[in-house]
Every structure is written in C-alpha cells, then in structure tokens.
Amino acid sequence: MKKRFISVALVFVLALVSLCAEGYPILPDTLGVRNVILFIGDGMGIAQTTVARVVRYEADGRLWMERMPVVGLVNTHSADDLITDSAGGATALATGYKTRRKMIGVLPDGREARTILEACRDRGMATGVVVISSVTDATPAGFTAHTLCRDNEEEIASDIIEGHFNVVLGGGKQFFLPVGKGKGKRRDGRDLIAEGEQGGYTFIQTKDALISFQGDYVLGLFAWDDFKGDVNEPSLCEMTLKALEVLSRDEDGFFLMVEGSGIDWACHRNNTQKMVEEVLSFDDAVKVGLDFAAQDSHTLVIVVADHECGGMAIEGGALDGRDLDIDWATRRHTGVPIAMYVFGPGAIYFTGVHDNTDIPKIIAELLGLEDFPQLRR
C-alpha cells in the first residue's frame, strides 16, 4: 500500500457527501489523511448495534456508524487468552502489538511499546482522548500510558500528565490528587492537577467550563471516578465536539480517540435498556466526527470495539423495535469478532478480516508515520 497525495477538488467531495443521504461515499485515498478520529465502543458487538438501531430507527433504519461505506471484521484475542480484556484490546489497537490481559502499553516481557497517540504527538500533531470512564481506565490508558497492570491508575495518571497530550477529557479526578485533598487517592503526595497546570494545561471540571474553553491544552476531569450522570458532566457528544474544535487548530493534523465506555458496563450487567442508551449516545458522538470529516475531506474516521461483552443474542421482536426478546450468554467478554466501520481517505484498506493489531499499523502508514510499530525500551 502506497500513500499518494494528489489534488482533488474539495467541492466535488463535499457534493458527493451532500448527495449521500443514506450514507457516506468512499473517498479516494489520494486525498491524503491528515486527521484520525478513532471511536471505540467498549464491549460493542454486532448484536448490540442491531438492537440499538431497531429501537431508534426500526429494522430498515441505520445508525450513523452503519452509514459509513467500508466495513471490516476484527479478531480480538490477546497474547495469552482467546478472550481479551480492555487492557489487552486497547494495547493492541494503540501499539500494534499483542499483550496479556491487564497489561497496558507493554509487551508480555514488560518492554514498552510506543502508542499511535504518542507517535502522532512526536510528529507534531495534536492529540487527545475523550471518555466517560476515568481517563486512567484501561481503554484510554492503552493509548496514553505504560504499566504492567491496568489497576495501577495512579501510575497511569502520571503518564498522562507527563505525556502532555492536548486534550484529556473524562473522569478519574481521584487519581490525580493526593490523599487528603477531596477524594484524592494518590499515596505519593503528588498533585498532578497542579503539575499539569504548571505544564500548560487548563484544568476544568464542569460542563460550562468545557463549553467556554478556548485554549490549546485542556485537562477536563468531570467526576471523581467514572461518569454517574451528574448535571456537571458533559455528554460524550459535547466532549467530542470541543475536542475537535481544539485539535483542529493544529495545521499538522490530529489524532483523537473517543470511547463509548458505558456500553461495556451495561453489557456486564446484561442490562439491555441501558446498553441501547449507551450505544445511541456513542453513535451520536460518531455523527459529530462524521460531520467534521465530511466537511474536511482529509479526516479518517474509524469505529471499532475492543471486544464483545455479554454474548448478546436477538431471539425475536417486532420490526419497529417492540417486544424484543434478548438473551445474554454471559456477564463477561466473549471472543467473537467485532465489526469495524470506516469513512475517509484510505478507508478501503480496512475492509476484510483484520487482527486488532493491524488497525494502528494501517493508520500509521496512511499518516506516513515512520518506525511504527516500535518498542520504546
């Protein structure tokens, strides 16, 4: 695969998008990729998206992610188990290397692997992560940190601040503050929020502060742990919109990872109604990314999952989404392949069946990133 940059009339591309009422067109890879938005629906399988679609749009409708022109399948096993966890899955998606369950940004032997987010930052691109979990949770940590165990959230918080990514939005304030300061849990006495502010971050912790933010580096921690639906918590859509506003100011391009964290939580509880709400919230955020990409023509949008959770099956129901008969096989993750949806220049390279480690490698090639994947030490 070779990446070529040939001038294509932007007005032609925008006309294609505007005419595509039922979906998005395949853009020529010759446009070149400058920006990447990677959406990860934690625990989101094909059954989950199908149920959410039928509930909102009925059987013949389409989620926004389902309107993207290229679809692939992704295998998700970890280095040591057919069933991955979010740590192993995120590490594969971020570094291009398999690792064991619970390990973050490191290989099974403990060597650190550079993440695609770090590679983009080192190239001078703007970078960010947006989640409704703690920003130290496994999926975002897979892109920002390196540790032997996902439970080392104080260490992960330190890596985030030291990584100096432009946008960090989510929960987990407790891991940035020392014991004795609010609900802080840090035992090393460090106040990472103060350190971040000294390093150039603007710290915010309310939805109103997010909406009014105008700077280049923002650390937004809107909950002590995961989001709980508090009035001061912004929606995933609002955070995605602000992240794109901040990151798109960089003429060198950007990489943004957005996670629909709550899908997995609902699937672990076998809570169909909550799962539908979380998938639809995630899909609304996907639309924000697609709207940006449709106007830009140099942005690659990828929607994928780290694994399936719950073994969800649809046994019956009406075409309009009423009286759905849903079965769950487990409250744990499963090893079935998950779907990947892609829009933007170079999208065609994601078609077919892939390993999860293939995804950052293809992204790196489309961006022209050299020496990726790469071990840090």
NORPE-V65281 format. One record per pair of residues at least 12 apart in sequence whose ideal C-beta (glycine too) atoms are under 8 Angstrom apart, sorted by the first residue. I is the first residue (numbers start at 0). J is the second residue. Records with the same first field share a line. If there is no record, write none. Layout:
# NORPE-V65281
I=J, J
This chain:
# NORPE-V65281
0=348, 361, 364
2=28, 31, 32, 345, 364, 365, 367
3=28, 29, 31
4=29, 30, 31
5=29
7=27, 29, 30, 296
9=296
12=26, 30, 296
13=293, 294, 296
16=293
21=61, 66
22=61, 66, 67, 68
23=66, 67, 68, 289, 293, 342
24=68
25=68, 69, 346, 347
26=296, 342, 343, 344, 346
27=344
28=344, 345, 346, 347, 348, 365
29=344
30=296, 297, 344
31=297, 344
32=297, 298, 299, 343, 344, 345, 362, 365, 366
33=252, 295, 297, 298
34=246, 247, 252, 253, 254, 255, 292, 295, 297, 298, 299
35=119, 253, 254, 255, 298, 299, 300, 301, 362, 366
36=243, 255, 257, 288, 291, 292, 298, 299, 300, 301
37=92, 254, 255, 256, 257, 301, 303, 362
38=64, 256, 257, 258, 259, 281, 284, 285, 288, 300, 301, 302, 303
39=89, 92, 138, 256, 257, 258, 259, 303, 304, 305
40=258, 259, 262, 278, 281, 302, 303, 304
41=85, 138, 258, 259, 260, 261, 262, 263, 304, 305, 308
42=262, 263, 264, 266, 267, 304, 305, 306, 307, 308, 309, 332
43=259, 262, 263, 278, 281, 304, 307, 337
44=304, 307, 308, 309, 311, 333, 335, 337, 338
45=337, 338
46=311, 312, 313
47=262, 266, 274, 278, 307, 309, 311
48=62, 64, 65, 278, 338
49=313
50=271, 274, 275, 278, 311, 313, 323, 325
51=274, 275, 278, 279, 282
52=65
53=316, 318, 319, 320, 323
54=275, 279, 320, 323
55=275, 279, 320
57=318, 319, 320
58=318, 319, 320
59=318
62=278, 282, 285
63=282, 283, 285, 286, 289
64=282, 285, 302, 340
65=340
66=289
67=289, 300, 302, 340, 341, 342, 346
68=341, 342, 346
69=340, 341, 342, 346, 347, 349, 350
70=338, 339, 340, 341, 350
71=338, 339, 341, 349, 350, 351, 352, 353
72=336, 337, 338, 339, 351, 352, 353
73=303, 304, 336, 337, 338, 339, 352, 353, 354, 355, 358
74=336, 352, 353, 354, 355
75=88, 91, 304, 305, 306, 307, 334, 336, 337, 355
76=97, 334
77=91, 97, 98, 99, 100
78=97, 98, 99, 107
79=99, 100, 107
80=99, 100
81=334
82=306, 331, 332, 333, 334
83=100, 305, 306, 332, 334
84=100, 101, 137, 149, 306, 332
85=136, 137, 138, 141, 149, 263, 305, 306
86=98, 100, 101, 102, 103, 137, 140, 141, 149
87=99, 100, 101, 102
88=138, 141, 305, 306, 355
89=103, 137, 138, 139, 140, 141, 142, 305
90=102, 103, 104, 105, 112, 141
91=354, 355, 356
92=141, 303, 305, 355, 356, 358, 359
93=114, 115, 116, 141, 142, 359
94=112, 113, 114, 115, 141, 356, 359, 372
95=112, 115, 356, 357, 359, 360, 363, 371, 372
96=112, 356, 372
97=356
98=112
101=148, 149, 150
102=146, 147, 148, 149
103=137, 140, 141, 144, 145, 146, 147, 148, 149, 151, 155
104=140, 141, 144, 145, 146
105=145, 146, 147
106=374
109=147
110=374, 375, 376
111=145, 374, 375, 376
112=145, 372, 373, 374, 375
113=371, 372, 373, 374, 375
114=141, 142, 143, 359
115=142, 254, 359, 362, 363, 368, 371
116=128, 142, 143, 162, 164, 254, 256
117=143, 162
118=363, 368, 371, 373
119=252, 253, 254, 366, 368
120=162, 163, 164
122=251, 366, 368
123=249, 251
124=249, 251, 252, 253, 254
125=165, 166, 215, 245, 246, 247, 248, 249, 251, 252, 253, 254
126=164, 165, 166, 246, 253, 254, 255
127=164, 165, 166, 167, 168, 242, 245, 246, 253, 254, 255, 256
128=142, 143, 164, 166, 167, 168, 169, 255, 256, 257, 258
129=166, 168, 169, 235, 238, 239, 242, 255, 256, 257, 258
130=168, 169, 170, 257, 258, 260
131=169, 170, 225, 226, 232, 235, 258, 259, 260, 261
132=169, 170, 171, 225, 226, 258, 260, 261
133=152, 169, 170, 171, 173, 174, 222, 224, 225
134=156, 159, 167, 168, 169, 170, 171, 220
135=152, 153, 155, 156, 159, 171, 174
136=149, 152, 169, 171, 225, 260
137=149
138=258, 260, 305
139=169, 256, 258
140=152, 155, 158
142=256
143=155, 158, 159, 162, 164, 167
144=158, 159, 162
145=158, 375
146=158
152=171, 174
153=174, 184, 185, 186, 187
155=174
156=171, 174, 175, 185, 191
157=189, 191
159=191
160=175, 191, 194, 195, 198, 200, 218
163=198, 199, 216
165=215, 216, 217, 245, 246, 249, 253
166=216, 217, 219, 241, 242, 245, 246, 255
167=217, 218, 219
168=209, 217, 219, 221, 233, 238, 241, 242
169=219, 220, 221, 222, 226, 238
170=220, 221, 222, 223, 224, 225, 226
171=220, 222, 223, 224, 225
172=192, 204, 220, 221, 222, 223
173=223, 224
174=191
175=190, 191, 192, 195, 220
176=190, 191, 192
177=189, 190
181=223
182=223
192=218, 220
195=218
199=215, 216
200=216, 217, 218
201=214, 216, 217, 218
202=218, 219, 220
203=217, 218, 219
204=219, 220, 221, 231
205=221, 231
206=221, 230, 231, 232, 233, 237
207=231
209=221, 233, 237, 238, 241
210=233, 237, 241
212=241, 245
214=245
215=245, 248
217=241, 245
219=233, 238
221=233
225=260, 264
226=260, 261
234=280, 283
235=257, 259, 280, 281, 283, 284
236=280, 283, 284, 287
238=257, 284
239=255, 257, 284, 287, 288
240=287
242=255, 257
243=255, 287, 288, 291
247=291, 295
252=297, 366
255=288
257=284, 288
259=277, 278, 280, 281, 284
261=273, 276, 277, 280, 281
262=274, 277, 278, 281, 308
263=308
264=277
265=277
266=308, 309, 311, 327
267=308, 309, 330, 331
268=330
269=309, 327, 330
271=323, 325
274=309, 311
285=300, 302
288=300
289=342
292=342, 343
296=344
297=343, 344
298=343
299=341, 342, 343, 344, 345, 346, 362, 365
300=341, 342, 343
301=339, 340, 341, 349, 358, 362
302=339, 340, 341
303=337, 338, 339, 340, 355, 358
304=337, 338
305=337, 355
306=332, 333, 334, 337
307=332, 333, 334, 335, 337
308=331, 332, 333
309=327, 328, 329, 330, 331, 333
310=327, 328, 329, 333, 335
311=325, 326, 327, 328
312=325, 326, 327, 328
313=325
314=326
336=352
339=353, 358
344=365
345=361, 365
348=361, 365
349=361
356=372
359=371, 372
360=372
